[in-house]
């Protein structure tokens, strides 16, 4: 190789791109997402989005929420307290009226009850198909 030639330099993957923490959503963007989810009638995603905005919890903590964590009887509470998985610290948050409405709609649509041990509010779709162990595989709908 000739000492006077320079090797081809590759351009860094992040050249010209913003790196680091993303800017928070603007109020206009939040409402656009909410309206879009309402128009598409996606109750689960709307409840998840609204609870995420209200609580500022991590996604892993949101999907582990149970009906009993946010409901008192048949009604969604105005405040909730959850133990964070990562920090093991309790977090209290207020549940706004639109969020209470969205969560209540999701609970009714999914047929969730606070007495069931496995009734997560925002359980994954595979969890929604979960059946109690007494059922045979042939009885589980696909």
DRENTI-314839 format. One record per atom (N, C-alpha, C): atom name; x, y, z; residue number from 1; residue in three letters. Coordinates in steps of 0.2 Angstrom, whole numbers. Atoms other than C-alpha are relative to their C-alpha. Layout:
<'CA'; <X; Y; Z>; NUM; 'Ala'>;
...
//
This chain:
<'N'; <4; -6; 0>; 1; 'Unk'>;
<'CA'; <0; 0; 0>; 1; 'Unk'>;
<'C'; <4; 6; 0>; 1; 'Unk'>;
<'N'; <-4; -6; 1>; 2; 'Unk'>;
<'CA'; <6; 17; -4>; 2; 'Unk'>;
<'C'; <-1; 5; 6>; 2; 'Unk'>;
<'N'; <1; -4; -6>; 3; 'Unk'>;
<'CA'; <10; 28; 11>; 3; 'Unk'>;
<'C'; <-3; 7; -1>; 3; 'Unk'>;
<'N'; <3; -6; 2>; 4; 'Unk'>;
<'CA'; <4; 44; 2>; 4; 'Unk'>;
<'C'; <-8; 0; -1>; 4; 'Unk'>;
<'N'; <7; 0; 1>; 5; 'Unk'>;
<'CA'; <-14; 38; -1>; 5; 'Unk'>;
<'C'; <-3; -1; 7>; 5; 'Unk'>;
<'N'; <4; 1; -6>; 6; 'Unk'>;
<'CA'; <-27; 39; 13>; 6; 'Unk'>;
<'C'; <-5; -5; -1>; 6; 'Unk'>;
<'N'; <5; 5; 1>; 7; 'Unk'>;
<'CA'; <-39; 25; 16>; 7; 'Unk'>;
<'C'; <-7; 3; 0>; 7; 'Unk'>;
<'N'; <7; -2; 0>; 8; 'Unk'>;
<'CA'; <-58; 27; 13>; 8; 'Unk'>;
<'C'; <-2; 1; 7>; 8; 'Unk'>;
<'N'; <3; -1; -7>; 9; 'Unk'>;
<'CA'; <-66; 34; 29>; 9; 'Unk'>;
<'C'; <-7; 0; -1>; 9; 'Unk'>;
<'N'; <7; 1; 0>; 10; 'Unk'>;
<'CA'; <-83; 29; 33>; 10; 'Unk'>;
<'C'; <-3; 6; 4>; 10; 'Unk'>;
<'N'; <4; -5; -3>; 11; 'Unk'>;
<'CA'; <-96; 42; 38>; 11; 'Unk'>;
<'C'; <-3; -3; 6>; 11; 'Unk'>;
<'N'; <3; 2; -6>; 12; 'Unk'>;
<'CA'; <-102; 40; 56>; 12; 'Unk'>;
<'C'; <-7; -1; -1>; 12; 'Unk'>;
<'N'; <7; 1; 1>; 13; 'Unk'>;
<'CA'; <-120; 33; 57>; 13; 'Unk'>;
<'C'; <-4; 6; 3>; 13; 'Unk'>;
<'N'; <4; -6; -3>; 14; 'Unk'>;
<'CA'; <-126; 48; 68>; 14; 'Unk'>;
<'C'; <2; 7; -2>; 14; 'Unk'>;
<'N'; <-3; -7; 2>; 15; 'Unk'>;
<'CA'; <-117; 62; 58>; 15; 'Unk'>;
<'C'; <-6; 4; -2>; 15; 'Unk'>;
<'N'; <6; -4; 2>; 16; 'Unk'>;
<'CA'; <-130; 76; 56>; 16; 'Unk'>;
<'C'; <-6; -2; 4>; 16; 'Unk'>;
<'N'; <6; 2; -4>; 17; 'Unk'>;
<'CA'; <-143; 67; 68>; 17; 'Unk'>;
<'C'; <0; 3; 7>; 17; 'Unk'>;
<'N'; <1; -2; -7>; 18; 'Unk'>;
<'CA'; <-149; 73; 84>; 18; 'Unk'>;
<'C'; <1; -6; 5>; 18; 'Unk'>;
<'N'; <-1; 6; -4>; 19; 'Unk'>;
<'CA'; <-143; 61; 98>; 19; 'Unk'>;
<'C'; <-2; 3; 7>; 19; 'Unk'>;
<'N'; <1; -1; -7>; 20; 'Unk'>;
<'CA'; <-148; 60; 116>; 20; 'Unk'>;
<'C'; <-8; 0; 1>; 20; 'Unk'>;
<'N'; <7; 1; -2>; 21; 'Unk'>;
<'CA'; <-165; 62; 124>; 21; 'Unk'>;
<'C'; <-5; 4; -5>; 21; 'Unk'>;
<'N'; <5; -3; 5>; 22; 'Unk'>;
<'CA'; <-180; 66; 113>; 22; 'Unk'>;
<'C'; <-4; 5; 4>; 22; 'Unk'>;
<'N'; <5; -5; -2>; 23; 'Unk'>;
<'CA'; <-191; 81; 115>; 23; 'Unk'>;
<'C'; <-6; -3; 2>; 23; 'Unk'>;
<'N'; <7; 3; -2>; 24; 'Unk'>;
<'CA'; <-207; 78; 125>; 24; 'Unk'>;
<'C'; <-5; 2; -5>; 24; 'Unk'>;
<'N'; <5; -1; 4>; 25; 'Unk'>;
<'CA'; <-223; 77; 116>; 25; 'Unk'>;
<'C'; <-3; 7; 2>; 25; 'Unk'>;
<'N'; <3; -6; -1>; 26; 'Unk'>;
<'CA'; <-232; 94; 114>; 26; 'Unk'>;
<'C'; <-7; -2; 1>; 26; 'Unk'>;
<'N'; <7; 1; -2>; 27; 'Unk'>;
<'CA'; <-250; 96; 120>; 27; 'Unk'>;
<'C'; <-4; -1; -6>; 27; 'Unk'>;
<'N'; <3; 1; 6>; 28; 'Unk'>;
<'CA'; <-256; 97; 102>; 28; 'Unk'>;
<'C'; <1; -7; -3>; 28; 'Unk'>;
<'N'; <-1; 6; 2>; 29; 'Unk'>;
<'CA'; <-248; 81; 98>; 29; 'Unk'>;
<'C'; <-3; -6; 4>; 29; 'Unk'>;
<'N'; <4; 5; -4>; 30; 'Unk'>;
<'CA'; <-255; 72; 113>; 30; 'Unk'>;
<'C'; <-7; -1; -2>; 30; 'Unk'>;
<'N'; <7; 0; 2>; 31; 'Unk'>;
<'CA'; <-272; 77; 108>; 31; 'Unk'>;
<'C'; <-2; -3; -6>; 31; 'Unk'>;
<'N'; <1; 3; 7>; 32; 'Unk'>;
<'CA'; <-270; 72; 90>; 32; 'Unk'>;
<'C'; <0; -8; 1>; 32; 'Unk'>;
<'N'; <0; 8; -1>; 33; 'Unk'>;
<'CA'; <-265; 54; 96>; 33; 'Unk'>;
<'C'; <-6; -2; 4>; 33; 'Unk'>;
<'N'; <7; 2; -3>; 34; 'Unk'>;
<'CA'; <-280; 53; 108>; 34; 'Unk'>;
<'C'; <-5; 0; -5>; 34; 'Unk'>;
<'N'; <6; -1; 4>; 35; 'Unk'>;
<'CA'; <-292; 59; 95>; 35; 'Unk'>;
<'C'; <1; -6; -5>; 35; 'Unk'>;
<'N'; <-1; 6; 5>; 36; 'Unk'>;
<'CA'; <-284; 46; 82>; 36; 'Unk'>;
<'C'; <-2; -6; 3>; 36; 'Unk'>;
<'N'; <2; 6; -4>; 37; 'Unk'>;
<'CA'; <-286; 32; 95>; 37; 'Unk'>;
<'C'; <-7; -1; 1>; 37; 'Unk'>;
<'N'; <7; 0; -1>; 38; 'Unk'>;
<'CA'; <-304; 37; 99>; 38; 'Unk'>;
<'C'; <-4; -2; -7>; 38; 'Unk'>;
<'N'; <4; 1; 6>; 39; 'Unk'>;
<'CA'; <-309; 38; 81>; 39; 'Unk'>;
<'C'; <1; -7; -3>; 39; 'Unk'>;
<'N'; <-1; 6; 3>; 40; 'Unk'>;
<'CA'; <-301; 21; 77>; 40; 'Unk'>;
<'C'; <-3; -5; 5>; 40; 'Unk'>;
<'N'; <3; 4; -5>; 41; 'Unk'>;
<'CA'; <-310; 14; 93>; 41; 'Unk'>;
<'C'; <5; -5; 3>; 41; 'Unk'>;
<'N'; <-6; 4; -3>; 42; 'Unk'>;
<'CA'; <-294; 7; 100>; 42; 'Unk'>;
<'C'; <0; 1; 8>; 42; 'Unk'>;
<'N'; <0; -1; -8>; 43; 'Unk'>;
<'CA'; <-299; 6; 119>; 43; 'Unk'>;
<'C'; <6; -2; 4>; 43; 'Unk'>;
<'N'; <-6; 2; -4>; 44; 'Unk'>;
<'CA'; <-284; -3; 125>; 44; 'Unk'>;
<'C'; <5; 4; -1>; 44; 'Unk'>;
<'N'; <-5; -5; 2>; 45; 'Unk'>;
<'CA'; <-272; 8; 116>; 45; 'Unk'>;
<'C'; <-1; 7; 3>; 45; 'Unk'>;
<'N'; <2; -6; -3>; 46; 'Unk'>;
<'CA'; <-281; 23; 122>; 46; 'Unk'>;
<'C'; <1; 0; 8>; 46; 'Unk'>;
<'N'; <-1; 0; -7>; 47; 'Unk'>;
<'CA'; <-281; 18; 140>; 47; 'Unk'>;
<'C'; <7; -1; 2>; 47; 'Unk'>;
<'N'; <-7; 1; -1>; 48; 'Unk'>;
<'CA'; <-263; 13; 139>; 48; 'Unk'>;
<'C'; <4; 7; -1>; 48; 'Unk'>;
<'N'; <-3; -7; 2>; 49; 'Unk'>;
<'CA'; <-258; 30; 131>; 49; 'Unk'>;
<'C'; <-2; 5; 6>; 49; 'Unk'>;
<'N'; <2; -5; -5>; 50; 'Unk'>;
<'CA'; <-268; 40; 144>; 50; 'Unk'>;
<'C'; <3; -1; 6>; 50; 'Unk'>;
<'N'; <-3; 1; -7>; 51; 'Unk'>;
<'CA'; <-262; 31; 159>; 51; 'Unk'>;
<'C'; <8; 1; 0>; 51; 'Unk'>;
<'N'; <-7; -2; 1>; 52; 'Unk'>;
<'CA'; <-244; 33; 152>; 52; 'Unk'>;
<'C'; <1; 7; 1>; 52; 'Unk'>;
<'N'; <-1; -8; -1>; 53; 'Unk'>;
<'CA'; <-246; 52; 151>; 53; 'Unk'>;
<'C'; <-1; 2; 7>; 53; 'Unk'>;
<'N'; <1; -2; -7>; 54; 'Unk'>;
<'CA'; <-254; 53; 168>; 54; 'Unk'>;
<'C'; <5; -2; 5>; 54; 'Unk'>;
<'N'; <-4; 3; -5>; 55; 'Unk'>;
<'CA'; <-243; 42; 177>; 55; 'Unk'>;
<'C'; <8; 1; -1>; 55; 'Unk'>;
<'N'; <-7; 0; 2>; 56; 'Unk'>;
<'CA'; <-226; 44; 168>; 56; 'Unk'>;
<'C'; <4; -6; 2>; 56; 'Unk'>;
<'N'; <-3; 7; -2>; 57; 'Unk'>;
<'CA'; <-223; 26; 172>; 57; 'Unk'>;
<'C'; <4; -3; -6>; 57; 'Unk'>;
<'N'; <-4; 4; 5>; 58; 'Unk'>;
<'CA'; <-211; 15; 162>; 58; 'Unk'>;
<'C'; <-5; -5; -3>; 58; 'Unk'>;
<'N'; <5; 5; 4>; 59; 'Unk'>;
<'CA'; <-220; 3; 149>; 59; 'Unk'>;
<'C'; <0; -6; 4>; 59; 'Unk'>;
<'N'; <0; 6; -4>; 60; 'Unk'>;
<'CA'; <-215; -12; 160>; 60; 'Unk'>;
<'C'; <-4; 1; 6>; 60; 'Unk'>;
<'N'; <4; -1; -6>; 61; 'Unk'>;
<'CA'; <-224; -4; 175>; 61; 'Unk'>;
<'C'; <-7; 0; -2>; 61; 'Unk'>;
<'N'; <6; -1; 3>; 62; 'Unk'>;
<'CA'; <-239; 0; 164>; 62; 'Unk'>;
<'C'; <-4; -6; -1>; 62; 'Unk'>;
<'N'; <3; 6; 2>; 63; 'Unk'>;
<'CA'; <-242; -17; 157>; 63; 'Unk'>;
<'C'; <-1; -5; 6>; 63; 'Unk'>;
<'N'; <1; 4; -6>; 64; 'Unk'>;
<'CA'; <-241; -24; 175>; 64; 'Unk'>;
<'C'; <-6; 2; 4>; 64; 'Unk'>;
<'N'; <5; -2; -4>; 65; 'Unk'>;
<'CA'; <-255; -14; 182>; 65; 'Unk'>;
<'C'; <-6; -5; 0>; 65; 'Unk'>;
<'N'; <6; 4; -1>; 66; 'Unk'>;
<'CA'; <-270; -23; 188>; 66; 'Unk'>;
<'C'; <-6; 4; 1>; 66; 'Unk'>;
<'N'; <6; -4; -1>; 67; 'Unk'>;
<'CA'; <-288; -18; 189>; 67; 'Unk'>;
<'C'; <-1; 3; 7>; 67; 'Unk'>;
<'N'; <0; -2; -7>; 68; 'Unk'>;
<'CA'; <-287; -17; 208>; 68; 'Unk'>;
<'C'; <5; 5; 2>; 68; 'Unk'>;
<'N'; <-4; -5; -2>; 69; 'Unk'>;
<'CA'; <-273; -5; 207>; 69; 'Unk'>;
<'C'; <-3; 7; -2>; 69; 'Unk'>;
<'N'; <3; -6; 2>; 70; 'Unk'>;
<'CA'; <-284; 8; 198>; 70; 'Unk'>;
<'C'; <-7; 1; 2>; 70; 'Unk'>;
<'N'; <7; 0; -1>; 71; 'Unk'>;
<'CA'; <-301; 3; 203>; 71; 'Unk'>;
<'C'; <-2; -1; 8>; 71; 'Unk'>;
<'N'; <3; 2; -6>; 72; 'Unk'>;
<'CA'; <-312; 4; 219>; 72; 'Unk'>;
<'C'; <-7; -2; -1>; 72; 'Unk'>;
<'N'; <6; 3; 2>; 73; 'Unk'>;
<'CA'; <-326; -7; 216>; 73; 'Unk'>;
<'C'; <-1; 0; -7>; 73; 'Unk'>;
<'N'; <1; -1; 8>; 74; 'Unk'>;
<'CA'; <-334; -3; 199>; 74; 'Unk'>;
<'C'; <3; 6; -3>; 74; 'Unk'>;
<'N'; <-2; -6; 3>; 75; 'Unk'>;
<'CA'; <-327; 14; 197>; 75; 'Unk'>;
<'C'; <8; 1; 1>; 75; 'Unk'>;
<'N'; <-7; -2; 1>; 76; 'Unk'>;
<'CA'; <-309; 20; 192>; 76; 'Unk'>;
<'C'; <1; 5; 5>; 76; 'Unk'>;
<'N'; <-2; -5; -5>; 77; 'Unk'>;
<'CA'; <-301; 29; 206>; 77; 'Unk'>;
<'C'; <3; 6; -3>; 77; 'Unk'>;
<'N'; <-3; -6; 2>; 78; 'Unk'>;
<'CA'; <-295; 47; 205>; 78; 'Unk'>;
<'C'; <8; 0; 1>; 78; 'Unk'>;
<'N'; <-7; 0; -2>; 79; 'Unk'>;
<'CA'; <-278; 43; 212>; 79; 'Unk'>;
<'C'; <2; -8; 0>; 79; 'Unk'>;
<'N'; <-3; 7; 0>; 80; 'Unk'>;
<'CA'; <-267; 27; 211>; 80; 'Unk'>;
<'C'; <7; 0; 3>; 80; 'Unk'>;
<'N'; <-7; 1; -2>; 81; 'Unk'>;
<'CA'; <-251; 21; 219>; 81; 'Unk'>;
<'C'; <3; -7; -3>; 81; 'Unk'>;
<'N'; <-3; 6; 3>; 82; 'Unk'>;
<'CA'; <-239; 8; 210>; 82; 'Unk'>;
<'C'; <7; 0; 3>; 82; 'Unk'>;
<'N'; <-7; 1; -1>; 83; 'Unk'>;
<'CA'; <-222; 1; 215>; 83; 'Unk'>;
<'C'; <3; -1; -6>; 83; 'Unk'>;
<'N'; <-4; 0; 6>; 84; 'Unk'>;
<'CA'; <-210; 4; 201>; 84; 'Unk'>;
<'C'; <5; -6; 0>; 84; 'Unk'>;
<'N'; <-4; 6; 1>; 85; 'Unk'>;
<'CA'; <-201; -12; 195>; 85; 'Unk'>;
<'C'; <8; 2; 1>; 85; 'Unk'>;
<'N'; <-7; -2; 0>; 86; 'Unk'>;
<'CA'; <-184; -3; 192>; 86; 'Unk'>;
<'C'; <3; 2; 7>; 86; 'Unk'>;
<'N'; <-3; -4; -6>; 87; 'Unk'>;
<'CA'; <-182; 8; 207>; 87; 'Unk'>;
<'C'; <-3; -3; 7>; 87; 'Unk'>;
<'N'; <4; 3; -5>; 88; 'Unk'>;
<'CA'; <-194; -2; 219>; 88; 'Unk'>;
<'C'; <-2; 6; 5>; 88; 'Unk'>;
<'N'; <3; -6; -4>; 89; 'Unk'>;
<'CA'; <-201; 15; 225>; 89; 'Unk'>;
<'C'; <-7; 1; -2>; 89; 'Unk'>;
<'N'; <7; -1; 2>; 90; 'Unk'>;
<'CA'; <-219; 19; 226>; 90; 'Unk'>;
<'C'; <-1; 6; -4>; 90; 'Unk'>;
<'N'; <1; -6; 4>; 91; 'Unk'>;
<'CA'; <-226; 31; 214>; 91; 'Unk'>;
<'C'; <-8; 2; 0>; 91; 'Unk'>;
<'N'; <7; -1; -1>; 92; 'Unk'>;
<'CA'; <-243; 40; 217>; 92; 'Unk'>;
<'C'; <-1; 5; -6>; 92; 'Unk'>;
<'N'; <2; -4; 6>; 93; 'Unk'>;
<'CA'; <-252; 48; 202>; 93; 'Unk'>;
<'C'; <-7; 1; 0>; 93; 'Unk'>;
<'N'; <7; -2; 1>; 94; 'Unk'>;
<'CA'; <-268; 57; 198>; 94; 'Unk'>;
<'C'; <-3; -3; -6>; 94; 'Unk'>;
<'N'; <2; 2; 6>; 95; 'Unk'>;
<'CA'; <-279; 49; 185>; 95; 'Unk'>;
<'C'; <-6; 5; -2>; 95; 'Unk'>;
<'N'; <4; -6; 2>; 96; 'Unk'>;
<'CA'; <-288; 63; 175>; 96; 'Unk'>;
<'C'; <-7; -3; -2>; 96; 'Unk'>;
<'N'; <6; 2; 2>; 97; 'Unk'>;
<'CA'; <-306; 62; 170>; 97; 'Unk'>;
<'C'; <0; -4; -7>; 97; 'Unk'>;
<'N'; <0; 4; 7>; 98; 'Unk'>;
<'CA'; <-303; 57; 151>; 98; 'Unk'>;
<'C'; <4; -7; 1>; 98; 'Unk'>;
<'N'; <-3; 7; -1>; 99; 'Unk'>;
<'CA'; <-291; 43; 157>; 99; 'Unk'>;
<'C'; <-4; -5; 4>; 99; 'Unk'>;
<'N'; <5; 5; -4>; 100; 'Unk'>;
<'CA'; <-304; 36; 170>; 100; 'Unk'>;
<'C'; <-5; -2; -5>; 100; 'Unk'>;
<'N'; <5; 2; 4>; 101; 'Unk'>;
<'CA'; <-316; 36; 156>; 101; 'Unk'>;
<'C'; <3; -5; -5>; 101; 'Unk'>;
<'N'; <-3; 5; 4>; 102; 'Unk'>;
<'CA'; <-304; 27; 144>; 102; 'Unk'>;
<'C'; <1; -7; 3>; 102; 'Unk'>;
<'N'; <-1; 6; -4>; 103; 'Unk'>;
<'CA'; <-299; 14; 157>; 103; 'Unk'>;
<'C'; <-6; -4; 2>; 103; 'Unk'>;
<'N'; <6; 3; -1>; 104; 'Unk'>;
<'CA'; <-317; 11; 162>; 104; 'Unk'>;
<'C'; <-3; -3; -6>; 104; 'Unk'>;
<'N'; <3; 3; 6>; 105; 'Unk'>;
<'CA'; <-322; 8; 144>; 105; 'Unk'>;
<'C'; <4; -6; -2>; 105; 'Unk'>;
<'N'; <-4; 6; 1>; 106; 'Unk'>;
<'CA'; <-307; -4; 142>; 106; 'Unk'>;
<'C'; <-2; -6; 4>; 106; 'Unk'>;
<'N'; <1; 6; -5>; 107; 'Unk'>;
<'CA'; <-311; -14; 158>; 107; 'Unk'>;
<'C'; <-7; -3; -2>; 107; 'Unk'>;
<'N'; <7; 3; 2>; 108; 'Unk'>;
<'CA'; <-330; -16; 152>; 108; 'Unk'>;
<'C'; <1; -4; -6>; 108; 'Unk'>;
<'N'; <-1; 3; 7>; 109; 'Unk'>;
<'CA'; <-325; -20; 134>; 109; 'Unk'>;
<'C'; <4; -7; 1>; 109; 'Unk'>;
<'N'; <-4; 6; -1>; 110; 'Unk'>;
<'CA'; <-312; -33; 140>; 110; 'Unk'>;
<'C'; <-3; -5; 5>; 110; 'Unk'>;
<'N'; <3; 4; -5>; 111; 'Unk'>;
<'CA'; <-323; -40; 154>; 111; 'Unk'>;
<'C'; <4; -2; 6>; 111; 'Unk'>;
<'N'; <-5; 1; -6>; 112; 'Unk'>;
<'CA'; <-310; -38; 167>; 112; 'Unk'>;
<'C'; <-4; 2; 7>; 112; 'Unk'>;
<'N'; <3; -1; -7>; 113; 'Unk'>;
<'CA'; <-314; -39; 186>; 113; 'Unk'>;
<'C'; <6; 1; 4>; 113; 'Unk'>;
<'N'; <-5; -1; -5>; 114; 'Unk'>;
<'CA'; <-304; -34; 201>; 114; 'Unk'>;
<'C'; <1; -6; 4>; 114; 'Unk'>;
<'N'; <0; 6; -4>; 115; 'Unk'>;
<'CA'; <-307; -51; 209>; 115; 'Unk'>;
<'C'; <5; -5; -3>; 115; 'Unk'>;
<'N'; <-5; 5; 4>; 116; 'Unk'>;
<'CA'; <-297; -61; 196>; 116; 'Unk'>;
<'C'; <7; 2; 1>; 116; 'Unk'>;
<'N'; <-7; 0; -1>; 117; 'Unk'>;
<'CA'; <-279; -64; 200>; 117; 'Unk'>;
<'C'; <4; 2; -7>; 117; 'Unk'>;
<'N'; <-4; -2; 7>; 118; 'Unk'>;
<'CA'; <-274; -62; 181>; 118; 'Unk'>;
<'C'; <-3; 5; -4>; 118; 'Unk'>;
<'N'; <4; -5; 4>; 119; 'Unk'>;
<'CA'; <-285; -47; 176>; 119; 'Unk'>;
<'C'; <4; 6; 0>; 119; 'Unk'>;
<'N'; <-4; -6; 1>; 120; 'Unk'>;
<'CA'; <-272; -35; 171>; 120; 'Unk'>;
<'C'; <-4; 5; -4>; 120; 'Unk'>;
<'N'; <3; -5; 4>; 121; 'Unk'>;
<'CA'; <-278; -19; 164>; 121; 'Unk'>;
<'C'; <2; 0; -7>; 121; 'Unk'>;
<'N'; <-3; -1; 7>; 122; 'Unk'>;
<'CA'; <-266; -18; 149>; 122; 'Unk'>;
<'C'; <4; -6; -1>; 122; 'Unk'>;
<'N'; <-4; 6; 2>; 123; 'Unk'>;
<'CA'; <-261; -36; 148>; 123; 'Unk'>;
<'C'; <1; 0; -7>; 123; 'Unk'>;
<'N'; <-2; 1; 7>; 124; 'Unk'>;
<'CA'; <-253; -41; 132>; 124; 'Unk'>;
<'C'; <-6; -3; -4>; 124; 'Unk'>;
<'N'; <5; 4; 4>; 125; 'Unk'>;
<'CA'; <-264; -48; 118>; 125; 'Unk'>;
<'C'; <0; -7; 1>; 125; 'Unk'>;
<'N'; <0; 7; -2>; 126; 'Unk'>;
<'CA'; <-258; -65; 122>; 126; 'Unk'>;
<'C'; <-3; -1; 7>; 126; 'Unk'>;
<'N'; <3; 1; -7>; 127; 'Unk'>;
<'CA'; <-263; -63; 140>; 127; 'Unk'>;
<'C'; <-7; 1; 0>; 127; 'Unk'>;
<'N'; <7; 0; 1>; 128; 'Unk'>;
<'CA'; <-280; -58; 134>; 128; 'Unk'>;
<'C'; <-3; -6; -2>; 128; 'Unk'>;
<'N'; <3; 7; 3>; 129; 'Unk'>;
<'CA'; <-282; -75; 126>; 129; 'Unk'>;
<'C'; <2; -5; 6>; 129; 'Unk'>;
<'N'; <-2; 4; -5>; 130; 'Unk'>;
<'CA'; <-275; -83; 142>; 130; 'Unk'>;
<'C'; <-6; -3; 4>; 130; 'Unk'>;
<'N'; <5; 3; -3>; 131; 'Unk'>;
<'CA'; <-286; -96; 150>; 131; 'Unk'>;
<'C'; <2; -4; 6>; 131; 'Unk'>;
<'N'; <-2; 3; -6>; 132; 'Unk'>;
<'CA'; <-286; -104; 167>; 132; 'Unk'>;
<'C'; <2; -7; -1>; 132; 'Unk'>;
<'N'; <-3; 6; 2>; 133; 'Unk'>;
<'CA'; <-276; -120; 168>; 133; 'Unk'>;
<'C'; <-5; -6; 0>; 133; 'Unk'>;
<'N'; <5; 6; 0>; 134; 'Unk'>;
<'CA'; <-292; -131; 170>; 134; 'Unk'>;
<'C'; <-2; -1; -7>; 134; 'Unk'>;
<'N'; <2; 1; 7>; 135; 'Unk'>;
<'CA'; <-296; -129; 152>; 135; 'Unk'>;
<'C'; <5; -4; -4>; 135; 'Unk'>;
<'N'; <-4; 4; 4>; 136; 'Unk'>;
<'CA'; <-290; -141; 139>; 136; 'Unk'>;
<'C'; <2; 5; -6>; 136; 'Unk'>;
<'N'; <-2; -4; 5>; 137; 'Unk'>;
<'CA'; <-280; -134; 124>; 137; 'Unk'>;
<'C'; <-5; 0; -6>; 137; 'Unk'>;
<'N'; <5; 0; 6>; 138; 'Unk'>;
<'CA'; <-294; -140; 112>; 138; 'Unk'>;
<'C'; <-6; 5; 2>; 138; 'Unk'>;
<'N'; <5; -5; -1>; 139; 'Unk'>;
<'CA'; <-306; -128; 121>; 139; 'Unk'>;
<'C'; <2; 7; 0>; 139; 'Unk'>;
<'N'; <-3; -6; 1>; 140; 'Unk'>;
<'CA'; <-295; -113; 119>; 140; 'Unk'>;
<'C'; <-1; 3; -7>; 140; 'Unk'>;
<'N'; <1; -3; 6>; 141; 'Unk'>;
<'CA'; <-301; -102; 105>; 141; 'Unk'>;
<'C'; <7; 3; -3>; 141; 'Unk'>;
<'N'; <-6; -2; 3>; 142; 'Unk'>;
<'CA'; <-288; -97; 92>; 142; 'Unk'>;
<'C'; <-1; 7; -2>; 142; 'Unk'>;
//
